[in-house]
């Protein structure tokens, strides 16, 4: 039951109303809150940011490889994004003998830039609101007919639009289905690695400093977009040429001051700012703690091996970072939701809405009941999905299960088979069956101990003892074709996938007897029977009511300017350069410097080692034009921009639209901003452009890249 601490909530609610940006904001660039942006200090106009009639800043901002953001910083298609966004590509070019992760990489000319098959960047050419077209004829419909009609209307709309072969139309729901927007996208497919600092710079502080301020990480990497000779998208070819952009960002090396205006332009992934109080409470007390518990076990097991074996460290580097990222984020999110009194704040806001519109009370009562009814199924869903996501052996079993069911249903055509083989080849490349047997064993033990009996397979108690489980799963792994440790059709799946899949009937018969496959199927069938239908059914009802609740909020609260939750579409968020005071007697400055890198330096440490050349540059104070008024090189800074995952690599721009930083993280005390933005604690973290250019110029001796850019002094 929600604790209705009205005194605390009332005090906070009154306090927050007096602060600009009390709700944050991730604005569709065609619907910017331009007045507040100018009030906060912006010098350019909304048309300078997004314009389909002439070049604008949006022409320099791309979605990088479907997940992060990147920006063009030269007239030759030079692309800047985070080191952690390019990590997979840097890793793919690395070997034990030529470890680009550890040593860094800097092309000395365009001829030395490295291709990355499959990597893409997407430009947003246009954005149009199409709510009327997409909701046409839906007034009297209910589910499932409503979804079918909307899907049909989307296809009709997309087919009515004229596009080039390299363009596509994506229609996105906003405000929980109350509005729809169409995005015209251009995709470039020849993206080459230009430069990356060693991870002792690009990942400095690693897991210890992740989501933490003060931060001293040079989290950047550089790529280049290549195009056909007509400057249009083309598949990789040696004959392609650097892309000539419509706009590129000037790079500023001016000093930053507290309260300077900034805005961040990128592709934030997912937020849920408009949930009812009951939903926030469930996340804070049940769902996030379950996710954290699973990843805690997986990370500790991987870390033990990675610290002692370089081959494993390289193989699992990107995956470990990915798992650790949200593990730590959820920990901060829970603490932040508590500290900001998020539930009580929501309760107060809901009370103010009900006072204006009594119909909202009925909606909230229904939502409260649905969330409470769903709670046991939602908790099981959290444990089940996280176990499958983090036990790679079970994830592999899931791939094979889908293959078997597709074959038996007659859906495994030539194209699907090729995709399955490619997926397996990619998976086995960075998979250790021996290591993951331990991870899987420990996660199955956790699942057996944390899950109530009604959601467990019969006899699953035998997996409760972790030590015994490790022996059991290791034995199963040794005798499994899924792990690639035994052969089928005369070959190991991990070494010769073509031969292993050559006799389909034999493969399927062998799979069904496979010990790992049987464990997975038992787990899956029990979950699908006891939890998934109930969870999904209740979620459908919640989603339907959330749409109503969202519409009611927008209709009732006339004093609030609403923005849609993030959904990986192009957004603008803005704020001011600012430090913070997240805890009693703790105050953070907005800027860190190279001196802080040296203070954290631990020789030989995998998180806090520092390259000798960087130490020498610091000792000699060889900072060039990249020092600030303190005489040191600024490394990172914080501001009040409302960001989330997907904003990694986003440009941070000043009041004139010049690049001043590269967004890469959030302050741990404010990671709850995906659910509850709090202007007291919510800070995004950016690499200072001075540090980026200092590393490129002084550390990497790659001034040829600096010469491409327009530097604002």
C-alpha positions in Angstrom: 0.0 0.0 0.0 1.3 3.5 -0.9 2.3 5.5 2.2 0.6 8.8 1.8 3.1 11.0 3.5 1.2 14.2 2.8 3.5 16.5 4.9 6.6 15.5 3.0 4.9 15.5 -0.3 3.2 18.8 0.2 6.5 20.4 1.2 8.3 19.0 -1.8 5.5 19.8 -4.2 5.5 23.4 -3.1 9.3 23.5 -3.3 9.4 22.0 -6.8 6.8 24.4 -8.3 9.3 27.2 -7.7 12.0 25.6 -9.8 12.4 25.9 -13.6 12.5 22.6 -15.3 10.6 20.9 -12.5 9.5 18.1 -14.9 12.6 18.0 -17.1 11.7 17.6 -20.8 12.5 15.6 -23.9 11.0 17.7 -26.6 10.1 16.7 -30.2 12.3 19.1 -32.2 9.3 20.3 -34.2 7.5 21.2 -30.9 10.2 22.9 -28.9 9.6 24.8 -25.7 11.4 27.7 -27.3 10.3 30.4 -24.9 11.8 28.6 -21.9 14.9 27.8 -23.8 15.4 31.5 -24.6 14.6 32.5 -21.1 17.4 30.2 -19.9 19.8 31.8 -22.4 19.5 30.2 -25.8 20.7 32.6 -28.6 19.6 30.7 -31.7 16.0 29.9 -32.8 14.0 26.7 -33.0 14.4 26.9 -36.8 18.2 26.7 -36.4 17.8 23.5 -34.6 15.2 21.7 -36.8 14.4 22.9 -40.3 13.4 20.9 -43.4 13.7 23.8 -45.7 17.4 24.5 -45.2 20.4 23.0 -43.3 20.0 23.0 -39.6 21.6 21.3 -36.5 19.4 18.2 -37.0 21.4 17.5 -40.2 24.5 16.9 -38.0 22.9 14.5 -35.5 22.4 10.8 -36.2 21.3 7.7 -34.5 24.4 5.5 -34.3 24.0 1.8 -35.0 20.4 1.8 -33.8 21.1 2.6 -30.1 23.4 5.6 -29.4 23.6 9.1 -30.8 26.5 10.6 -32.8 27.2 14.0 -34.5 29.1 15.2 -37.5 32.0 17.5 -36.7 33.6 18.2 -40.0 32.7 18.8 -43.7 34.2 15.3 -44.4 31.6 13.3 -42.5 33.8 12.9 -39.3 31.6 11.4 -36.6 31.9 11.7 -32.9 30.2 9.4 -30.4 31.0 7.7 -27.1 33.8 5.2 -26.6 31.2 2.9 -25.1 29.0 3.3 -28.1 31.8 2.3 -30.4 33.1 -0.3 -28.0 31.8 -3.3 -29.9 33.4 -2.1 -33.1 36.8 -1.4 -31.4 36.5 -4.9 -29.8 35.8 -6.6 -33.1 39.1 -5.2 -34.5 41.0 -6.3 -31.4 43.0 -9.4 -30.8 45.3 -10.5 -28.0 48.2 -9.6 -30.3 46.7 -6.3 -31.5 44.6 -5.1 -28.6 43.0 -1.9 -29.7 40.9 -1.8 -26.5 44.0 -1.5 -24.5 46.2 0.4 -26.9 43.8 2.6 -28.7 43.6 3.2 -32.4 44.2 6.3 -34.6 44.1 6.2 -38.4 46.8 8.4 -39.9 44.8 9.1 -43.0 41.4 8.1 -44.5 43.1 5.1 -46.1 43.8 3.7 -42.6 40.2 3.9 -41.4 38.6 0.5 -40.6 35.3 -0.7 -42.0 32.5 -2.0 -39.8 30.1 -4.3 -41.6 26.5 -3.9 -40.4 27.0 -0.6 -38.6 24.6 2.1 -39.7 23.8 5.7 -39.0 20.3 7.2 -39.4 19.5 10.8 -40.3 16.0 12.2 -39.5 15.0 14.1 -42.7 11.5 15.1 -41.5 8.9 14.8 -38.7 5.2 15.1 -39.2 2.3 14.7 -36.8 -0.1 12.2 -38.3 -2.5 11.5 -35.5 -5.6 12.1 -37.6 -4.5 9.7 -40.3 -3.5 7.0 -37.9 -6.5 7.2 -35.6 -9.0 7.5 -38.5 -11.9 5.1 -38.0 -10.9 4.0 -34.5 -13.3 6.0 -32.3 -15.6 3.1 -31.5 -13.1 0.3 -31.6 -11.7 -1.7 -28.6 -8.9 -4.3 -28.5 -7.8 -6.3 -30.4 -9.6 -4.6 -33.3 -8.2 -1.2 -32.3 -4.6 -2.3 -32.7 -5.3 -4.0 -36.0 -6.9 -0.8 -37.4 -4.1 1.4 -36.2 -1.5 -1.0 -37.7 -3.4 -1.0 -41.0 -3.6 2.8 -41.0 0.1 3.0 -40.4 0.8 0.8 -43.4 -1.6 2.8 -45.6 0.2 6.0 -44.6 3.7 4.7 -45.1 2.7 3.3 -48.5 1.3 6.7 -49.5 4.6 8.4 -49.0 7.2 8.7 -51.7 10.7 7.8 -50.6 14.1 7.1 -52.1 15.5 3.5 -51.9 17.7 4.5 -49.0 14.9 6.2 -47.1 12.2 4.7 -44.8 9.2 5.9 -42.9 8.7 5.1 -39.2 5.5 6.0 -37.5 5.8 6.3 -33.7 3.1 6.4 -31.0 3.4 9.2 -28.5 1.6 10.0 -25.2 0.6 6.3 -24.9 -1.2 6.2 -28.2 -2.9 9.6 -28.0 -0.8 11.1 -30.8 1.3 9.7 -33.7 4.3 11.1 -35.6 5.9 10.0 -38.8 9.7 10.1 -39.3 11.4 10.1 -42.6 14.8 8.4 -42.2 17.9 8.2 -44.3 20.3 5.3 -43.5 24.0 5.3 -44.3 25.8 1.9 -44.2 29.5 2.5 -44.7 30.8 3.6 -41.4 34.5 3.4 -40.6 36.5 3.6 -37.4 38.8 6.6 -37.4 40.1 6.8 -33.8 39.6 5.7 -30.2 41.7 6.4 -27.1 42.9 3.4 -25.1 40.3 2.2 -22.6 42.5 3.6 -19.8 41.2 7.0 -21.1 37.9 6.0 -22.9 36.8 3.8 -20.0 38.7 5.4 -17.2 37.0 4.5 -13.9 35.2 1.7 -15.6 32.5 0.1 -13.3 33.5 1.9 -10.1 32.9 5.4 -11.6 30.0 4.4 -13.9 27.0 6.6 -13.1 29.1 8.5 -10.7 30.2 12.1 -10.3 33.0 13.5 -10.2 33.9 11.8 -13.4 37.2 11.7 -15.4 36.4 9.6 -18.4 37.4 10.5 -21.9 34.4 8.6 -23.2 34.7 9.2 -27.0 35.5 7.5 -30.2 35.5 8.7 -33.8 34.1 7.3 -37.0 33.5 8.5 -40.5 30.4 8.2 -42.8 31.2 7.2 -46.3 28.9 7.5 -49.3 28.8 6.8 -53.0 30.3 9.4 -55.3 26.8 11.0 -55.5 27.0 11.6 -51.7 24.1 9.2 -51.2 24.0 6.1 -49.1 25.8 3.1 -50.5 27.0 -0.4 -49.3 30.6 -0.6 -48.3 33.0 -0.1 -51.2 36.6 0.9 -51.5 35.4 3.4 -54.1 33.1 5.2 -51.6 34.1 8.7 -50.5 33.7 10.7 -47.2 30.2 12.0 -46.8 29.7 15.7 -47.3 27.1 16.8 -44.7 24.4 19.5 -45.0 25.6 20.8 -41.7 28.4 20.0 -39.2 28.9 21.2 -35.7 31.6 23.8 -34.9 33.6 22.7 -31.9 34.0 25.2 -29.0 37.0 25.4 -26.7 35.6 28.3 -24.7 35.6 28.0 -21.0 32.4 26.9 -19.3 30.7 28.8 -16.4 28.0 27.7 -14.0 24.5 28.5 -15.3 25.6 28.6 -19.0 22.8 27.4 -21.2 23.2 24.0 -22.8 21.0 21.7 -24.9 21.4 18.1 -25.8 20.2 16.7 -29.1 19.8 13.0 -29.6 17.8 9.8 -29.4 16.8 9.0 -25.8 15.6 5.4 -25.4 12.8 5.1 -22.9 11.3 7.0 -20.1 8.0 6.6 -18.1 7.4 10.0 -16.6 3.6 9.8 -16.4 3.1 6.5 -14.5 0.7 6.5 -11.5 2.2 6.4 -8.0 1.4 2.7 -7.6 3.5 1.8 -10.6 6.5 3.8 -9.3 6.2 2.0 -5.9 6.2 -1.4 -7.5 9.3 -0.5 -9.5 11.1 0.9 -6.5 10.3 -1.9 -4.0 10.0 -5.0 -6.2 11.0 -5.0 -9.9 14.3 -3.1 -9.7 15.6 -5.1 -6.7 14.9 -8.4 -8.5 16.8 -7.2 -11.6 19.7 -6.0 -9.5 19.9 -9.3 -7.7 20.2 -11.3 -10.9 22.8 -9.1 -12.5 24.8 -8.9 -9.2 25.4 -12.7 -9.4 26.2 -12.7 -13.1 28.7 -9.8 -12.8 30.6 -11.2 -9.9 31.0 -14.5 -11.6 32.3 -12.9 -14.8 34.6 -10.5 -13.0 36.4 -13.3 -11.2 37.4 -14.8 -14.5 38.1 -11.6 -16.4 40.5 -10.3 -13.8 42.8 -13.3 -14.2 42.5 -14.1 -18.0 43.2 -11.6 -20.8 41.4 -13.7 -23.5 38.2 -13.8 -21.4 38.6 -10.1 -20.6 38.7 -9.2 -24.3 35.9 -11.7 -25.2 33.6 -10.5 -22.5 34.5 -6.8 -22.3 31.6 -5.4 -24.2 29.0 -7.8 -22.7 30.2 -7.2 -19.1 30.0 -3.4 -19.6 26.5 -3.8 -21.0 25.2 -5.9 -18.1 26.9 -3.7 -15.5 25.5 -0.5 -17.0 21.9 -1.1 -16.0 22.7 -3.0 -12.9 24.3 0.1 -11.4 21.6 2.4 -13.0 18.8 0.4 -11.2 20.6 0.7 -7.9 20.8 4.4 -8.3 17.3 4.6 -9.5 15.9 2.9 -6.4 17.9 5.2 -4.1 16.9 8.3 -6.2 13.2 7.4 -6.1 13.4 7.1 -2.3 15.4 10.3 -1.9 13.2 12.4 -4.1 10.0 11.1 -2.4 8.8 10.1 -5.9 5.8 8.1 -4.8 4.6 10.8 -2.4 5.2 13.4 -5.0 3.0 11.4 -7.5 0.3 10.9 -4.8 0.1 14.7 -4.3 0.0 15.4 -8.1 -2.8 12.8 -8.5 -4.7 14.5 -5.7 -4.4 17.8 -7.5 -5.7 16.3 -10.7 -8.6 14.6 -9.0 -9.6 17.9 -7.4 -9.9 19.4 -10.9 -11.4 16.4 -12.6 -13.2 13.8 -10.4 -13.3 11.3 -13.3 -9.5 10.7 -12.8 -10.3 9.1 -9.4 -12.0 6.1 -11.1 -9.0 5.7 -13.5 -6.6 5.7 -10.6 -8.6 3.3 -8.6 -8.7 0.9 -11.5 -4.9 1.3 -12.1 -4.2 0.6 -8.4 -6.2 -2.6 -8.5 -4.6 -3.8 -11.7 -1.0 -3.2 -10.5 -1.7 -5.0 -7.3 -3.3 -7.9 -9.1 -0.3 -8.0 -11.5 2.4 -7.7 -8.8 3.2 -11.5 -8.3 3.3 -12.1 -12.0 5.4 -9.0 -12.7 7.9 -10.0 -10.1 8.2 -13.5 -11.6 8.6 -11.9 -15.1 11.4 -9.7 -13.8 13.4 -12.7 -12.4 12.6 -15.0 -15.4 13.6 -12.5 -18.1 16.7 -11.3 -16.3 17.9 -14.9 -15.7 17.4 -15.7 -19.4 19.1 -12.5 -20.5 22.2 -13.0 -18.3 22.6 -16.8 -18.5 24.0 -17.0 -22.0 23.7 -20.8 -22.1 19.9 -20.5 -21.6 19.8 -17.6 -24.1 21.4 -20.0 -26.6 18.9 -22.7 -25.7 16.2 -20.1 -26.5 17.6 -19.5 -30.0 17.6 -23.3 -30.7 14.1 -23.6 -29.3 12.9 -20.9 -31.7 14.6 -22.8 -34.5 12.9 -26.1 -33.6 9.5 -24.5 -33.4 10.0 -22.6 -36.6 11.0 -25.8 -38.5 8.1 -27.7 -37.1 5.7 -24.9 -38.1 7.2 -24.7 -41.6 8.5 -21.2 -41.2 12.2 -21.9 -41.5 12.9 -20.9 -45.1 16.3 -20.2 -46.6 16.4 -16.6 -45.4 15.4 -17.5 -41.9 18.0 -20.3 -41.8 20.7 -18.0 -42.9 19.8 -15.4 -40.3 19.8 -18.2 -37.6 23.3 -19.4 -38.7 24.6 -15.8 -38.6 23.1 -15.2 -35.2 24.8 -18.4 -33.8 28.1 -17.6 -35.4 28.1 -14.2 -33.9 27.0 -15.5 -30.5 29.7 -18.3 -30.3 32.4 -15.8 -31.2 32.3 -14.2 -27.7 30.9 -17.1 -25.7 32.7 -19.3 -23.1 30.7 -22.4 -22.3 32.9 -23.2 -19.3 32.5 -19.8 -17.8 28.8 -19.4 -18.5 28.1 -22.8 -17.0 29.0 -21.2 -13.7 26.9 -18.2 -14.4 23.9 -20.3 -15.4 24.2 -22.6 -12.4 24.3 -19.6 -10.0 21.4 -17.9 -11.6 19.3 -21.1 -11.6 20.0 -21.4 -7.9 18.9 -17.8 -7.4 15.7 -18.3 -9.4 14.9 -21.5 -7.4 15.4 -19.7 -4.1 13.7 -16.4 -5.0 10.6 -17.7 -6.9 7.5 -18.8 -5.1 6.5 -22.4 -5.7 3.5 -21.7 -7.9 5.9 -20.4 -10.6 8.5 -23.1 -10.4 8.6 -26.3 -12.4 7.9 -29.5 -10.5 11.1 -30.8 -8.8 13.0 -27.5 -9.3 14.0 -27.5 -5.7 17.0 -29.6 -6.7 18.6 -26.4 -8.1 18.5 -24.5 -4.8 22.0 -25.5 -3.7 24.5 -23.3 -5.6 27.6 -25.5 -5.1 25.7 -28.6 -6.2 24.2 -26.7 -9.0 27.6 -25.8 -10.4 28.5 -29.5 -10.7 25.1 -30.3 -12.3 25.1 -27.6 -14.9 28.8 -28.1 -15.7 28.1 -31.8 -16.4 25.0 -30.8 -18.5 27.1 -28.2 -20.4 29.8 -30.8 -21.2 27.2 -33.1 -22.8 25.4 -30.4 -24.7 25.4 -29.6 -28.4 24.0 -26.2 -27.5 27.2 -25.2 -25.7 29.2 -26.6 -28.6 31.1 -29.0 -26.3 29.7 -32.1 -28.1 29.1 -32.8 -31.7 26.0 -33.3 -33.9 26.2 -34.3 -37.6 30.0 -34.7 -37.1 30.7 -31.1 -36.0 30.5 -28.8 -33.0 27.9 -26.0 -33.3 30.5 -23.5 -31.9 33.1 -24.4 -34.6 31.3 -25.4 -37.8 27.7 -24.3 -37.8 27.1 -25.2 -41.4 28.0 -28.9 -40.8 26.3 -29.1 -37.5 23.0 -27.9 -39.1 23.5 -30.0 -42.2 21.0 -32.7 -41.2 17.9 -30.9 -39.9 16.0 -33.9 -38.6 19.0 -35.3 -36.7 19.8 -32.0 -35.2 16.2 -31.5 -33.9 16.1 -35.1 -32.5 19.4 -34.5 -30.8 18.3 -31.1 -29.4 15.2 -32.5 -27.8 17.4 -34.9 -25.8 20.0 -32.2 -25.0 20.2 -31.7 -21.2 20.5 -27.8 -21.5 17.6 -27.7 -23.9 15.5 -29.7 -21.6 16.2 -27.4 -18.6 15.3 -24.4 -20.7 12.1 -25.9 -22.1 11.0 -26.9 -18.6 11.6 -23.4 -17.4 9.9 -21.8 -20.3 6.8 -24.0 -20.4 6.2 -23.4 -16.7 6.6 -19.7 -17.0 4.3 -19.6 -20.1 1.7 -21.5 -18.2 1.8 -20.0 -14.8 2.8 -16.4 -15.2 3.1 -15.0 -18.8 -0.6 -15.1 -19.8 -1.7 -13.4 -16.6 1.1 -10.8 -16.7 0.4 -10.0 -20.4 -3.4 -9.8 -20.0 -3.1 -7.4 -17.0 -0.5 -5.4 -18.8 -2.8 -4.9 -21.7 -5.5 -3.5 -19.4 -2.9 -1.3 -17.7 -1.7 0.1 -21.0 -5.3 0.8 -22.1 -6.0 2.7 -18.8 -2.6 4.5 -19.0 -3.6 5.9 -22.4 -6.8 7.2 -20.7 -4.8 8.5 -17.7 -2.3 10.3 -20.0 -5.2 12.0 -21.9 -6.8 13.0 -18.7 -3.6 14.6 -17.4 -3.1 16.6 -20.6 -6.8 17.7 -20.6 -6.9 18.6 -16.9 -3.5 20.2 -16.1 -3.6 23.4 -18.2 -0.6 24.9 -16.4 1.8 22.1 -17.4 3.5 21.9 -20.8 3.7 18.2 -21.6 6.4 16.3 -23.6 6.1 12.7 -24.7 8.1 9.9 -23.0 11.3 9.0 -24.8 10.9 6.2 -27.4 14.3 6.3 -29.3 13.1 9.2 -31.5 14.9 12.5 -32.0 14.5 14.8 -29.0 15.9 18.0 -27.6 16.5 18.6 -23.9 17.9 21.7 -22.3 19.3 23.1 -19.1 22.1 24.9 -17.5 25.7 23.9 -16.5 25.4 23.2 -12.8 26.9 21.4 -9.9 24.8 19.7 -7.2 24.4 19.0 -3.5 22.9 15.4 -3.5 23.5 14.6 0.2 23.9 16.4 3.4 27.2 18.3 3.6 28.2 17.0 0.1 28.6 19.6 -2.7 29.8 18.8 -6.3 31.4 21.3 -8.6 30.2 21.3 -12.2 33.7 20.7 -13.7 36.5 18.1 -13.4 40.0 18.4 -14.6 43.0 16.3 -15.7 44.4 16.8 -12.2 41.6 14.5 -11.0 42.7 11.8 -13.4 46.1 11.8 -11.8 44.6 11.8 -8.3 42.7 8.6 -9.2 45.7 7.0 -11.0 46.5 3.4 -9.7 49.4 1.9 -11.7 48.4 -1.4 -13.4 44.8 -1.2 -12.2 42.2 -2.3 -14.8 40.0 0.7 -14.0 42.3 3.5 -12.9 45.6 3.0 -14.8 46.8 5.9 -16.9 48.9 5.8 -20.1 52.5 7.0 -19.6 52.1 9.6 -22.3 49.2 11.2 -20.6 51.2 11.3 -17.4 54.1 13.0 -19.2 51.8 15.5 -20.8 50.4 16.4 -17.4 53.8 16.6 -15.8 55.1 19.0 -18.5 51.8 20.9 -18.4 51.8 20.5 -22.2 48.1 21.5 -22.6 48.3 23.8 -25.6 45.1 25.8 -26.2 43.0 23.2 -24.3 43.6 24.5 -20.8 40.9 26.6 -19.1 41.1 29.6 -16.7 42.5 27.3 -14.0 45.5 26.4 -16.1 44.4 22.7 -16.3 42.5 20.7 -19.0 38.8 20.3 -18.2 37.7 16.7 -18.5 34.0 16.5 -17.7 31.1 18.7 -16.6 27.5 18.4 -15.5 24.3 20.2 -16.4 20.5 19.8 -15.8 19.7 18.4 -19.2 17.1 15.6 -18.9 18.8 12.6 -20.6 18.6 8.8 -20.6 20.0 5.7 -22.4 20.2 6.4 -26.1 21.5 9.9 -25.4 24.9 8.4 -25.1 27.1 10.2 -27.7 24.6 13.1 -28.0 26.1 16.5 -28.7 25.9 19.0 -25.9 25.6 22.4 -27.5 25.9 26.0 -26.2 23.5 28.9 -26.6 24.8 29.4 -30.2 24.7 25.8 -31.3 28.4 25.0 -30.9 29.5 21.7 -29.6 30.8 22.0 -26.0 30.6 18.4 -24.8 29.7 14.8 -25.5 26.9 13.4 -23.3 27.8 10.0 -21.9 26.2 9.4 -18.5 24.1 10.6 -15.6 24.9 11.3 -12.0 24.0 8.3 -9.9 21.8 10.3 -7.5 19.6 11.3 -10.4 19.2 8.1 -12.5 15.5 8.0 -11.4 14.9 10.8 -13.9 13.6 8.1 -16.3 10.6 7.9 -14.0 10.8 11.1 -11.9 12.9 14.0 -12.9 14.1 16.0 -9.9 15.9 19.3 -10.6 17.8 19.0 -7.3 19.6 15.8 -8.3 19.2 15.1 -12.0 22.4 15.9 -13.8 23.7 14.6 -17.1 27.5 14.1 -17.5 29.5 15.2 -20.5 33.0 14.9 -21.8 34.4 18.4 -22.3 35.3 19.2 -25.9 38.6 20.6 -24.7 39.6 17.2 -23.3 38.5 15.4 -26.5 40.6 17.7 -28.7 43.5 17.6 -26.2 43.6 13.8 -26.5 43.3 13.8 -30.3 45.9 16.5 -30.7 48.5 16.1 -27.9 48.0 12.4 -26.9 47.2 10.8 -30.3 49.3 13.1 -32.5 46.3 13.2 -34.9 46.2 16.9 -35.6 45.0 16.1 -39.1 41.6 15.4 -37.6 41.6 18.7 -35.7 42.4 20.5 -39.0 39.2 19.1 -40.4 37.1 20.8 -37.8 35.9 24.3 -37.3 37.2 25.3 -33.8 35.5 28.1 -32.0 37.9 29.9 -29.7 
